[in-house]
Amino acid sequence: MIQKERIIMGIDPGTQVMGYGVLRVLDNKPSLQAMGVMKLNKYDDHYLRLAKIYTRVIGLIDEFLPDELAIESPFFGKNVQSMLKLGRAQGVAMAAAISRDIPIFEYAPLKIKMAITGNGRAAKEQVAYMLQKILHIPDENMLPQLDATDGLAAALCHFYQFKPAGEEVKYRSWKDFADKNASRVKK
């Protein structure tokens, strides 16, 4: 039997802290390859932060050779300046992926949380806890910065959304979906 491998990189963009996670999918089973954060608050210049994001994302792509990039989209907040800066950080990370011909998939924070916890309003701690359980991550491999697990959550959300070509599953009803996805459906 041929084992199909796929690497999915997830990014939680930010101008203070950027989180990332890398999933290795082998025979349609995801496992943690890497996760981490890039601390940007030590740089005063916003444009320097953007340059650092670009360079780091290129480095991650060259190291892990992802097949796809899943990125959290900026959410609408009350502070327009913060949203603009976050959008720039996201755009720079996307430009890095584009420069390496990596397909990009964007997910709203609510969708990511829903995919991981079943609750679109889940706390970051709940997302981290579920990722640890789903991916069997030992305590010592968990990072204190929740931006890392947010990046990993984007990658796992993407894994749940897309099956590799030729593996699409058709459902006849909600019951059929529940039967074929027993591990993802609460009873």
C-alpha positions as CSV (number, residue, x, y, z in Angstrom):
1,M,0.0,0.0,0.0
2,I,1.3,3.4,-0.9
3,Q,1.4,5.9,2.0
4,K,0.3,9.4,1.0
5,E,2.1,12.2,2.8
6,R,1.0,15.8,3.0
7,I,2.4,18.6,5.0
8,I,0.1,21.4,6.1
9,M,1.5,24.6,7.7
10,G,-0.8,26.8,9.7
11,I,-0.2,30.4,10.7
12,D,-1.8,32.7,13.3
13,P,-0.5,36.1,12.0
14,G,0.3,38.9,14.4
15,T,2.5,41.9,14.7
16,Q,3.4,41.2,18.3
17,V,3.6,37.4,18.1
18,M,3.2,35.2,15.1
19,G,2.2,31.5,15.8
20,Y,2.8,28.6,13.5
21,G,2.2,24.9,13.4
22,V,3.1,22.2,11.0
23,L,1.1,19.0,10.5
24,R,2.3,15.9,8.8
25,V,-0.5,13.8,7.4
26,L,0.3,10.2,6.6
27,D,-2.4,7.9,5.4
28,N,-4.9,10.6,6.3
29,K,-3.7,10.7,9.9
30,P,-2.4,14.1,11.2
31,S,0.5,14.4,13.6
32,L,2.5,17.3,15.0
33,Q,5.6,18.1,13.0
34,A,6.4,21.4,14.7
35,M,4.9,24.4,16.3
36,G,6.3,27.7,17.6
37,V,6.1,31.4,17.8
38,M,8.0,34.4,16.5
39,K,8.2,37.2,19.0
40,L,8.1,40.5,17.2
41,N,7.4,43.0,20.0
42,K,11.2,43.5,20.5
43,Y,11.2,45.5,17.1
44,D,9.9,49.0,17.3
45,D,9.6,49.5,13.5
46,H,6.4,48.0,12.1
47,Y,8.0,47.5,8.6
48,L,10.9,45.7,10.2
49,R,8.4,43.4,11.9
50,L,6.8,42.7,8.5
51,A,10.2,41.9,7.0
52,K,10.9,39.5,9.9
53,I,7.6,37.8,9.3
54,Y,8.4,37.3,5.6
55,T,11.9,36.0,6.3
56,R,10.7,33.6,9.0
57,V,7.8,32.2,6.9
58,I,10.1,31.6,3.9
59,G,12.5,29.8,6.3
60,L,9.7,27.6,7.6
61,I,8.5,26.8,4.1
62,D,12.0,25.9,3.1
63,E,12.5,23.7,6.2
64,F,9.2,21.8,6.2
65,L,8.2,22.0,2.5
66,P,4.4,22.3,3.1
67,D,1.9,21.3,0.4
68,E,-0.6,23.9,1.7
69,L,-0.8,26.9,4.0
70,A,-3.8,27.5,6.2
71,I,-3.9,31.0,7.7
72,E,-6.2,32.6,10.2
73,S,-8.0,35.6,8.7
74,P,-8.2,38.9,10.6
75,F,-11.4,39.3,12.5
76,F,-13.3,42.6,12.6
77,G,-12.6,44.5,15.8
78,K,-13.3,47.9,17.1
79,N,-9.7,49.1,16.6
80,V,-9.2,49.8,12.8
81,Q,-5.5,50.4,13.2
82,S,-4.9,47.0,14.9
83,M,-6.9,45.3,12.2
84,L,-4.9,47.0,9.5
85,K,-1.6,46.0,11.0
86,L,-2.9,42.4,11.4
87,G,-4.0,42.4,7.8
88,R,-0.5,43.5,6.7
89,A,1.1,40.7,8.8
90,Q,-1.3,38.2,7.1
91,G,-0.5,39.6,3.7
92,V,3.2,39.3,4.2
93,A,2.9,35.7,5.3
94,M,0.7,35.0,2.3
95,A,3.2,36.7,0.0
96,A,5.9,34.3,1.3
97,A,3.8,31.3,0.5
98,I,2.9,32.7,-3.0
99,S,6.6,33.2,-3.7
100,R,7.1,29.4,-3.1
101,D,3.9,28.4,-5.1
102,I,2.2,27.1,-1.9
103,P,-1.6,27.1,-2.1
104,I,-3.2,29.3,0.6
105,F,-6.4,28.7,2.5
106,E,-7.9,31.3,4.8
107,Y,-10.1,30.5,7.8
108,A,-12.0,32.8,10.1
109,P,-11.2,32.3,13.8
110,L,-14.7,31.2,14.5
111,K,-14.5,28.4,11.9
112,I,-11.1,27.2,13.3
113,K,-12.4,27.1,16.8
114,M,-15.6,25.3,15.6
115,A,-13.5,22.7,13.7
116,I,-11.3,21.9,16.7
117,T,-13.6,22.2,19.7
118,G,-17.1,22.2,18.3
119,N,-17.6,25.7,19.7
120,G,-16.9,28.8,17.6
121,R,-16.6,30.8,20.8
122,A,-14.1,28.5,22.6
123,A,-11.2,30.1,24.6
124,K,-7.7,29.7,23.3
125,E,-7.0,27.4,26.2
126,Q,-9.8,25.1,25.1
127,V,-8.4,25.0,21.6
128,A,-4.9,24.1,22.9
129,Y,-6.3,21.4,25.2
130,M,-8.3,19.8,22.3
131,L,-5.2,19.9,20.0
132,Q,-3.2,18.2,22.7
133,K,-5.8,15.4,22.9
134,I,-6.5,15.0,19.2
135,L,-2.8,15.0,18.2
136,H,-1.5,13.2,21.3
137,I,1.0,15.9,22.1
138,P,2.9,15.3,25.3
139,D,2.8,18.0,28.0
140,E,6.5,18.8,27.6
141,N,5.9,19.7,23.9
142,M,3.1,22.2,24.6
143,L,4.2,25.8,24.5
144,P,3.0,28.5,26.9
145,Q,2.3,30.9,24.0
146,L,-1.2,30.1,22.7
147,D,-0.4,31.7,19.4
148,A,1.5,28.5,18.6
149,T,-1.5,26.3,19.1
150,D,-3.6,28.9,17.2
151,G,-1.3,28.3,14.2
152,L,-1.5,24.6,14.6
153,A,-5.3,24.8,14.9
154,A,-5.5,26.6,11.5
155,A,-3.6,23.6,10.0
156,L,-5.8,21.0,11.6
157,C,-8.9,23.0,10.6
158,H,-7.7,22.8,7.0
159,F,-7.0,19.1,7.3
160,Y,-10.6,18.6,8.4
161,Q,-11.9,20.7,5.5
162,F,-10.1,19.1,2.6
163,K,-9.5,15.5,1.8
164,P,-6.8,14.8,-0.8
165,A,-8.1,14.5,-4.4
166,G,-9.9,11.3,-5.1
167,E,-10.8,10.8,-1.4
168,E,-13.9,13.0,-1.3
169,V,-16.6,11.5,0.9
170,K,-20.3,11.9,-0.1
171,Y,-23.0,12.0,2.6
172,R,-26.6,11.1,2.0
173,S,-27.9,12.7,5.3
174,W,-26.8,14.2,8.6
175,K,-27.1,10.7,10.1
176,D,-24.8,9.3,7.4
177,F,-22.3,12.1,8.2
178,A,-22.4,11.3,11.9
179,D,-21.9,7.5,11.2
180,K,-18.9,8.1,9.0
181,N,-17.4,10.7,11.4
182,A,-18.0,9.1,14.8
183,S,-14.8,10.4,16.2
184,R,-15.7,14.0,15.4
185,V,-19.4,13.9,16.5
186,K,-20.3,14.3,20.2
187,K,-22.7,11.7,21.5
